[in-house]
């Protein structure tokens, strides 16, 4: 159960990392799917190129195969993540514009939605296991003491995971609201 909940927390962490903060980070583009080689191959940018962040406002993408540089640029634009890639010799350069206060608040709202989705998934996992414990108790295969101890342990793990999601959210919100 702890592993399943930890996977949920890890997913929330990676999902939250994709939210723009006005600062360049490779997470903004690495999971965008590219239709390379005439659309026959669907791969993430991370699998097709080297991504680097030379400064706080710039992302550079250097494709392993120069023949797909146009495909990468096109699909990053089409992903509608608010970034404009420009081909510059053998690489793609993306300037990350500063965020307006209004846009920052939109991203904070998006952050809260993603965090709540993670909390719901953790609660669902707890509910599934609580139901299983209750079923075993009613069948007589689980003694009362074990049932109580298991439920308490489930709740402790759930509380830990919720606290972890909360920390992820607080850190990202601080990053979003700092100009």
Residue pairs with C-beta under 8 A, 6 or more apart in sequence:
1 125
1 126
1 129
1 154
1 157
2 157
4 125
5 122
5 125
5 126
5 157
5 158
5 161
6 161
8 118
8 121
8 122
8 125
8 161
9 118
9 122
9 161
9 164
9 165
9 168
11 118
11 121
12 114
12 115
12 117
12 118
12 165
12 168
13 168
14 27
15 114
15 118
16 111
16 114
16 115
16 168
16 169
16 172
17 25
17 27
18 27
18 28
18 31
19 107
19 110
19 111
19 114
19 172
19 176
20 28
20 81
20 82
20 96
20 99
20 107
21 99
21 107
21 172
21 175
21 176
22 96
22 97
22 98
22 99
22 104
22 179
23 56
23 57
23 96
23 175
24 53
24 55
24 56
24 57
24 58
24 59
24 94
24 96
25 53
25 59
26 46
26 51
26 52
26 53
26 59
28 59
28 81
28 83
28 96
29 45
29 51
29 59
29 61
29 76
29 81
29 83
29 94
30 44
30 45
30 46
30 51
31 44
31 45
31 46
32 44
32 45
32 75
32 76
32 79
32 81
33 42
33 43
33 44
33 75
34 42
34 43
34 44
34 45
34 48
34 68
34 71
34 72
34 75
34 76
35 41
35 42
35 71
35 75
36 42
36 43
36 48
36 65
36 68
36 71
36 72
37 68
37 71
45 51
45 61
45 72
45 76
48 63
48 64
48 65
48 68
48 72
49 61
49 62
49 63
49 64
49 72
49 92
50 61
50 62
50 64
51 59
51 60
51 61
52 59
52 60
52 62
53 59
53 60
54 60
57 95
57 96
57 97
57 98
58 93
58 94
58 95
58 96
59 83
59 93
59 94
59 96
60 91
60 92
60 93
60 94
61 72
61 76
61 85
61 91
61 92
61 94
62 90
62 91
62 92
63 69
63 72
63 91
63 92
66 90
69 87
69 90
69 91
69 92
70 87
72 85
72 92
73 85
73 86
73 87
73 92
76 83
76 85
76 92
76 94
77 83
77 84
77 85
82 97
83 94
83 96
84 94
84 95
85 92
85 93
85 94
86 92
86 93
86 94
86 95
87 93
99 107
99 176
104 176
104 177
107 176
108 173
108 176
108 177
111 169
111 172
111 173
111 176
112 169
115 165
115 166
115 168
115 169
118 165
119 162
119 165
122 158
122 161
122 162
122 165
123 158
126 154
126 155
126 157
126 158
129 154
130 151
130 154
133 142
133 147
133 150
133 151
133 154
134 147
136 142
136 147
137 144
137 147
142 150
